């Protein structure tokens, strides 16, 4: 079932001038509400094309405490989370000497300003154990950025609980954003037959996460087939049993492009995703050489 994009946004826009320098991407993250207190990881980094070093320091905030207050509304919890992340990113940018600024974008978003034209842009977000059903990151194209070029969903190999709480199966969600429309896959539940089939086996974290990512990969491939998305639109790569799903967006993936992911499992390391965009005519090979290979430089 497809739906219009409403959640986290990684927007790439150009044409601004600042101190005589052309500015490149403007990134914006729209945050969903936490469902329990926990910690999040956020990374924003820039890298020159082709294959150059980052011109600005990575702004990375890891293990940031996020408080869920049951006395507050969903909207209030979302705004409190936004404010905590924005304050931490601003402080870290100051500490590392980055010229980036972080400002509110609507009620629940954070916009990143000050990225120079001609750089690749990568963004990583891990909601960790805040139990958000689904976050999304996307790129809104504006020349010379043609949109997202690649990304990765990463289920952490420590493993996941298959129950959100006793008697309630956990949710594992994934999906795509193409042309500004969200295409979520059918939710994978913790009591899915794939897990029942292995109930008599003792699975370590890697094997359990591998089963989850295998199932989500199959759902993504089925979604693309059902929607008529060929390799010129999107292509997935996944080795059976591994915790990664790699996504490449092809030349036909016009408009807003991005990823949907999330889980209600309560584990500390959660489910992360990263997304990269490069100025044309840079190729996807740059992502393998630079952004995605170094992406998610956490812990």
C-alpha positions in Angstrom: 0.0 0.0 0.0 1.6 3.3 -1.1 1.2 6.6 0.7 2.5 10.1 0.3 5.7 10.9 2.2 5.2 12.4 5.6 8.1 11.4 7.8 11.9 11.8 7.9 13.3 13.8 4.9 16.8 14.2 3.6 16.4 17.1 1.2 19.0 18.1 -1.3 18.6 21.6 -2.7 21.1 24.1 -4.3 21.3 27.6 -5.7 22.0 29.4 -2.4 24.9 31.7 -1.8 26.7 32.2 1.4 29.9 34.3 1.7 30.4 34.0 -2.0 30.3 30.2 -2.0 27.7 28.2 -3.7 25.8 26.0 -1.2 24.8 22.5 -2.1 22.4 20.2 -0.2 20.0 21.3 2.4 19.1 18.3 4.5 16.0 17.9 6.6 15.0 15.1 9.0 11.4 14.7 10.0 11.3 12.8 13.3 8.6 10.3 14.4 7.7 10.0 18.1 9.5 7.7 20.5 7.5 4.9 22.1 9.8 4.4 25.0 12.9 6.2 26.4 16.1 5.2 24.7 19.1 6.5 22.8 19.7 7.5 19.1 22.6 7.8 16.8 22.8 10.5 14.1 25.6 11.1 11.5 25.8 13.7 8.8 28.8 13.9 6.6 30.0 15.4 3.3 32.6 14.1 0.9 34.1 15.7 -2.2 33.6 14.1 -5.6 35.3 12.3 -7.1 36.9 10.3 -4.2 38.1 13.4 -2.3 38.2 13.8 1.4 35.4 15.4 3.4 35.6 19.2 3.3 33.7 19.5 6.5 34.1 17.4 9.7 31.5 14.7 10.2 28.9 15.8 12.7 28.1 12.6 14.7 26.0 12.3 17.8 25.9 8.8 19.3 24.1 7.4 22.4 22.0 10.6 22.7 19.4 10.0 25.4 15.8 10.4 24.2 13.0 10.6 26.9 9.5 9.3 26.3 7.0 11.0 28.7 3.7 9.1 28.9 2.1 12.3 30.3 2.8 14.1 27.0 1.0 13.9 23.7 2.5 12.2 20.7 3.2 15.6 19.2 4.9 16.8 22.4 7.1 13.8 22.5 8.1 14.3 18.9 9.0 17.9 19.5 11.0 17.1 22.6 12.9 14.5 20.6 13.5 17.0 17.8 14.8 19.6 20.2 17.2 17.2 21.9 18.7 16.0 18.6 18.9 19.5 17.2 20.7 20.8 20.3 23.2 17.9 20.3 23.9 18.3 16.6 24.5 22.1 17.0 26.8 21.5 19.9 28.8 18.9 18.0 29.1 21.0 14.9 30.5 23.8 17.1 32.9 21.4 18.8 34.4 20.0 15.5 34.4 23.3 13.7 31.7 22.6 11.2 30.0 25.6 9.6 26.7 23.7 9.3 23.7 25.1 11.2 20.7 23.1 12.4 17.3 24.8 12.4 13.7 23.7 12.9 11.9 22.5 9.8 8.2 22.5 10.6 6.9 21.1 13.8 9.0 17.9 13.9 11.9 18.4 11.6 15.5 19.5 11.6 17.1 21.2 8.6 20.8 21.2 8.0 22.2 24.2 6.2 25.7 25.1 4.9 26.7 22.2 2.8 28.9 23.3 -0.1 28.0 22.6 -3.7 30.0 19.8 -5.4 30.0 17.5 -2.4 28.4 14.1 -1.9 26.1 14.0 1.1 25.4 11.1 3.4 23.1 10.7 6.3 22.7 7.9 8.8 20.0 7.5 11.5 19.6 4.8 14.1 16.5 5.1 16.3 18.0 2.3 18.5 15.7 1.3 21.3 13.1 4.0 21.1 10.8 1.5 19.4 9.6 3.7 16.5 7.7 1.6 14.0 9.2 3.3 10.9 11.5 6.2 10.2 12.2 7.5 6.7 15.1 9.3 5.0 14.9 10.7 1.5 16.5 13.0 -1.0 14.5 15.7 -2.7 16.4 16.4 -6.0 17.5 19.8 -7.1 20.3 20.1 -9.7 23.1 19.1 -9.6 21.7 16.5 -7.2 19.4 14.1 -9.0 18.2 12.4 -5.8 19.4 9.5 -3.7 21.9 7.2 -5.3 22.2 4.5 -2.8 21.6 3.4 0.7 21.7 0.5 3.2 19.4 -0.9 5.8 21.3 -2.5 8.7 19.9 -4.9 11.2 22.4 -5.0 14.1 24.0 -8.5 14.5 23.5 -8.7 18.2 20.0 -9.9 17.3 16.5 -8.8 18.1 13.8 -9.9 20.4 10.8 -11.3 18.5 8.5 -9.8 21.1 7.9 -6.2 21.7 6.7 -7.1 25.2 5.6 -10.5 26.6 2.8 -11.9 24.4 3.1 -9.1 21.8 5.1 -9.9 18.6 7.6 -7.2 17.5 7.2 -5.5 14.1 10.0 -5.2 11.5 9.3 -2.7 8.8 11.0 -1.6 5.5 10.0 0.1 2.3 10.9 2.6 -0.4 10.1 6.2 -1.4 9.9 6.8 -5.1 8.5 9.9 -6.7 7.5 11.2 -3.3 5.3 8.2 -2.6 5.9 5.8 0.2 5.8 2.1 -0.6 6.0 0.1 2.7 6.3 -3.7 2.5 4.0 -5.9 4.5 5.1 -5.8 8.1 7.2 -8.8 9.3 5.9 -9.9 12.7 7.9 -11.7 15.3 5.6 -14.7 15.2 6.0 -15.1 11.4 6.3 -18.7 10.2 9.9 -18.0 9.2 10.8 -17.9 12.9 8.5 -20.8 13.8 10.4 -23.0 11.3 13.6 -22.4 13.2 12.1 -22.6 16.7 14.0 -25.8 17.4 17.3 -24.2 16.6 19.5 -22.2 18.9 20.2 -19.1 16.9 22.9 -16.5 17.8 22.3 -12.8 17.1 23.9 -12.9 13.6 21.7 -15.8 12.5 18.5 -14.3 13.9 19.2 -10.9 12.4 20.0 -12.7 9.1 16.6 -14.3 9.1 14.9 -10.9 9.6 16.9 -9.2 6.8 16.3 -12.2 4.5 12.6 -11.8 5.0 12.6 -8.0 4.5 14.7 -8.4 1.4 12.2 -10.8 -0.1 9.4 -8.4 0.7 11.3 -5.5 -0.9 11.9 -7.6 -4.1 8.3 -8.6 -4.2 7.2 -5.0 -3.7 9.3 -3.8 -6.6 8.0 -6.6 -8.8 4.4 -5.9 -7.9 4.8 -2.2 -8.5 6.7 -2.7 -11.8 10.0 -1.2 -10.5 12.7 -2.6 -12.7 16.5 -2.3 -12.2 16.4 1.1 -14.0 14.3 2.3 -11.0 15.7 0.4 -8.0 18.0 -2.6 -7.4 18.6 -4.5 -4.2 21.6 -6.5 -3.0 21.6 -8.9 -0.1 23.6 -12.0 0.8 21.5 -14.6 2.5 22.0 -14.6 6.3 23.8 -11.2 6.5 22.5 -8.2 8.4 22.6 -5.8 5.4 20.3 -4.8 2.5 21.9 -2.5 -0.1 19.7 -0.4 -2.3 20.7 1.4 -5.5 18.4 3.9 -7.2 18.6 3.9 -11.0 18.3 6.7 -13.5 14.5 6.2 -13.7 14.1 6.9 -10.0 13.0 10.6 -10.4 11.7 12.9 -7.7 11.9 12.2 -4.0 13.7 8.9 -3.3 14.5 7.2 -0.1 14.1 4.4 2.5 11.6 3.4 5.2 12.7 1.2 8.1 12.0 0.5 11.7 11.3 -2.0 14.4 9.4 -2.1 17.7 11.9 -4.6 19.1 13.3 -3.2 22.3 17.0 -3.9 21.7 19.7 -1.3 22.3 21.2 -1.3 18.8 17.9 -1.3 16.9 17.7 -1.0 13.1 19.6 1.7 11.2 19.6 3.1 7.7 21.9 5.4 5.7 21.3 7.2 2.4 23.7 9.0 0.1 23.4 11.5 -2.8 26.1 12.7 -5.2 26.1 15.6 -7.6 25.8 14.4 -11.2 27.6 13.1 -13.3 29.1 11.2 -10.4 28.4 7.5 -10.5 27.2 4.9 -8.1 30.7 3.5 -8.0 31.6 6.6 -5.9 29.3 5.3 -3.2 31.1 2.0 -3.0 34.4 3.7 -2.9 33.5 6.5 -0.5 30.3 7.1 1.2 28.7 3.7 1.9 32.0 2.0 2.6 32.7 4.5 5.3 29.1 5.1 6.3 27.7 4.7 9.7 31.0 5.4 11.4 29.5 4.8 14.8 30.9 3.4 18.1 
